[in-house]
């Protein structure tokens, strides 16, 4: 499997495009962002979901996710390759002359759109100054043809409330799915294209707890299930829920449950 390549084009320019190149990628997590995201599928087959719509794409198709549009993959074929272009609001505003566009999620019938996005993908492989300028030019060209044929004017005031509506549930879902793995709040914030401070503030305002508290609570709740239903050593259970310091695990367990893991297991067995 090829490592993900990430490029930040023209870091000194206000028009920043962040691009990614994926091969054999296994999952696009449920998320949203304030950016316009364009995916060029070189080869593979995807089934994707955007808000309440499900669609399938294959070799050569272009996928567009609008700002604040919740999206995820349902199925990604094992053999896939695709480029992602993350286009920030400043870039779009410089092009669209105050108009707000909502793009179709799939573009597969435009020769001009495909030609522009292919050249943009080629430009990312050689991040020289000339290629960076070419990338900007090709993204502008893609947006022009896409807006002409695959977009309608949108009311941005309708889209923005999705930001606060979805983000906390999205973060909670990701934590609940991968609580046993190392979880970095900065990486979580990056995944949703927001700052760490904003993520922490929003999470605390909507749940009444910090992200760290929610991670620990999720891990401890899952450790309770293992203590009840398995004979695994407590230190093994601690590692299985993502806490590799047994003493820290014991302190956290008592903080959230009120008793030690050993006492909890004993009480559970006696009540059966």
C-alpha positions in Angstrom: 0.0 0.0 0.0 1.3 3.4 -1.0 1.7 6.0 1.7 -0.7 8.9 1.4 1.0 11.9 -0.3 0.0 15.3 0.9 0.9 18.6 -0.7 0.2 22.2 0.3 0.5 24.3 -2.8 1.7 27.9 -2.6 1.9 28.1 1.2 2.7 31.9 0.9 -0.4 32.5 -1.3 -3.9 33.3 0.1 -5.1 30.8 -2.5 -4.1 27.5 -0.8 -5.1 24.2 -2.3 -4.3 21.1 -0.3 -4.1 17.9 -2.3 -3.8 14.2 -1.4 -3.0 11.2 -3.5 -4.3 7.9 -2.2 -3.8 4.3 -3.4 -5.6 1.3 -1.9 -7.3 3.5 0.7 -9.7 1.6 2.8 -12.2 4.1 4.2 -13.5 7.7 3.9 -14.9 8.5 7.4 -18.1 10.3 7.9 -17.2 13.9 8.1 -17.9 17.4 6.7 -15.9 20.6 6.3 -16.3 24.2 5.2 -14.1 23.5 2.1 -15.2 22.4 -1.3 -13.7 18.9 -1.9 -13.1 17.5 -5.3 -12.0 13.8 -5.8 -10.7 12.5 -9.1 -11.1 8.7 -9.2 -8.3 7.4 -11.4 -9.4 3.8 -11.0 -11.6 1.8 -8.6 -15.3 1.6 -7.7 -16.8 3.6 -4.8 -20.2 3.7 -3.2 -20.5 7.0 -1.4 -23.1 8.9 0.7 -23.5 12.6 0.9 -26.2 13.8 3.3 -29.1 11.5 2.4 -28.0 10.6 -1.1 -26.2 7.4 -2.1 -24.3 7.1 -5.4 -21.8 4.9 -7.1 -18.7 6.0 -9.1 -16.0 4.3 -11.1 -12.9 4.9 -13.2 -12.5 8.5 -14.4 -15.4 9.9 -12.4 -15.1 13.2 -10.5 -16.8 13.5 -7.1 -17.6 16.8 -5.5 -18.6 17.4 -1.8 -20.0 20.9 -1.1 -19.1 22.9 2.0 -20.9 21.5 5.1 -22.1 18.5 3.2 -21.8 15.4 5.4 -20.2 12.5 3.5 -18.6 9.1 3.8 -17.7 6.0 1.9 -19.9 2.9 2.1 -17.8 0.7 -0.1 -14.3 1.3 -1.6 -12.9 -1.3 -3.9 -9.6 -2.8 -2.7 -7.7 -1.6 -5.7 -8.2 2.1 -6.0 -6.3 5.3 -6.7 -7.6 8.8 -6.4 -6.6 12.5 -5.9 -8.3 14.8 -3.4 -8.3 18.6 -3.9 -9.4 20.6 -0.8 -10.4 24.0 -2.1 -10.8 26.6 0.7 -13.5 29.4 0.7 -10.9 32.1 -0.1 -10.1 30.4 -3.4 -13.8 29.9 -4.3 -14.7 33.5 -3.4 -12.0 34.9 -5.6 -13.5 33.0 -8.5 -17.3 33.1 -8.0 -17.9 36.8 -7.6 -20.1 36.5 -4.5 -22.3 33.8 -6.0 -22.8 30.6 -3.9 -22.9 27.4 -5.9 -24.0 23.9 -4.9 -22.3 21.3 -7.2 -23.7 18.0 -8.3 -21.9 15.2 -6.4 -20.9 13.3 -9.5 -19.4 14.7 -12.7 -18.8 12.0 -15.4 -20.0 13.5 -18.7 -17.8 16.5 -19.2 -14.6 16.2 -21.3 -13.5 19.7 -20.2 -13.9 19.0 -16.5 -12.0 15.8 -16.8 -9.2 17.3 -18.8 -8.8 20.1 -16.2 -8.8 17.8 -13.2 -6.4 15.3 -14.8 -3.9 18.2 -15.5 -4.4 19.4 -11.9 -3.5 15.8 -10.6 -0.4 15.7 -12.8 0.7 19.1 -11.4 0.7 17.8 -7.9 3.3 15.2 -8.7 5.9 17.9 -9.4 5.4 20.6 -6.9 7.7 23.2 -8.6 6.6 26.9 -8.8 5.5 26.5 -12.4 3.4 23.4 -11.6 1.9 25.2 -8.6 0.7 27.9 -10.9 -0.6 25.3 -13.3 -2.6 23.6 -10.5 -4.3 26.9 -9.6 -5.1 27.5 -13.3 -6.5 24.0 -13.9 -8.6 24.2 -10.7 -10.1 27.5 -11.8 -10.8 25.9 -15.2 -12.5 22.9 -13.6 -14.6 25.2 -11.4 -15.7 27.2 -14.5 -16.9 24.2 -16.5 -18.4 22.5 -13.4 -20.3 25.6 -12.4 -21.6 26.0 -16.0 -23.0 22.5 -16.3 -23.1 20.8 -12.9 -24.1 23.4 -10.3 -27.0 25.6 -9.2 -26.9 28.8 -7.1 -27.3 27.9 -3.4 -28.4 29.8 -0.3 -25.3 29.6 2.0 -27.4 30.4 5.0 -29.1 27.0 4.7 -25.8 25.1 4.5 -24.0 26.7 7.5 -26.2 25.3 10.3 -25.0 21.8 9.3 -21.7 22.6 10.8 -22.8 22.7 14.4 -25.5 20.1 13.9 -23.2 17.3 12.8 -19.7 17.8 14.1 -20.1 16.6 17.7 -21.9 13.4 16.7 -19.3 12.8 14.0 -16.5 13.1 16.5 -18.3 10.9 19.0 -18.9 8.2 16.4 -15.2 8.2 15.4 -14.1 7.9 19.0 -16.6 5.1 19.7 -15.3 3.2 16.6 -11.6 3.6 17.3 -11.3 4.1 21.1 -8.8 1.2 21.3 -6.3 3.1 19.1 -4.2 6.2 20.0 -6.5 9.2 19.6 -4.9 12.6 19.0 -7.2 15.6 19.4 -5.2 17.6 16.8 -5.7 14.8 14.3 -9.4 14.7 15.1 -9.6 18.5 14.4 -7.7 18.2 11.2 -10.0 15.4 10.0 -12.9 17.9 10.3 -10.9 20.9 9.0 -11.4 23.0 12.2 -9.1 24.3 14.9 -8.4 22.3 18.1 -9.8 25.1 20.3 -13.0 25.3 18.3 -13.5 21.5 18.4 -12.9 21.4 22.1 -15.3 24.4 22.8 -18.0 22.9 20.6 -17.7 19.4 22.1 -17.9 20.7 25.7 -20.8 23.0 24.9 -22.9 20.2 23.4 -21.9 17.3 25.7 -20.9 18.9 29.0 -17.6 17.0 28.9 -14.2 17.4 27.4 -13.1 15.2 24.5 -10.5 13.5 26.8 -13.3 12.7 29.3 -15.4 11.2 26.5 -12.5 9.1 25.3 -11.7 7.8 28.8 -15.4 7.2 29.5 -15.8 5.2 26.3 -12.7 3.1 27.1 -13.9 2.4 30.6 -17.4 1.5 29.5 -15.9 -1.0 27.0 -13.6 -2.4 29.7 -16.6 -3.1 31.8 -18.0 -5.3 29.1 -14.8 -7.3 28.9 -14.5 -7.6 32.7 -18.0 -9.0 32.8 -17.9 -11.3 29.8 -14.3 -12.6 29.6 -11.6 -14.0 31.8 -8.9 -11.9 30.3 -6.3 -10.5 32.7 -7.1 -6.9 33.7 -3.8 -5.6 32.3 -4.8 -7.2 28.9 -8.2 -5.6 29.1 -6.6 -2.2 29.8 -4.5 -2.6 26.6 -7.5 -3.7 24.6 -9.3 -0.5 25.3 -6.3 1.6 24.5 -4.8 2.3 27.9 -1.3 0.9 28.1 -0.5 2.0 31.6 -2.2 -0.3 34.1 -2.0 2.1 37.0 -3.5 4.9 35.0 -6.3 2.5 33.9 -7.0 1.6 37.5 -7.3 5.2 38.5 -9.5 6.1 35.5 -11.7 3.1 36.2 -12.3 4.0 39.8 -12.9 7.7 38.8 -15.7 6.7 36.4 -17.1 3.6 38.0 -16.4 4.2 41.7 -14.6 0.9 42.4 -11.5 -0.9 41.2 -11.6 -3.2 38.1 -11.0 -6.2 40.4 -14.0 -5.3 42.6 -16.1 -4.7 39.6 -15.4 -8.1 38.1 -16.0 -9.8 41.5 -19.4 -8.0 41.9 -20.3 -8.9 38.3 -19.6 -12.6 38.8 -21.4 -12.7 42.2 -24.6 -11.1 40.6 -24.8 -13.7 37.9 
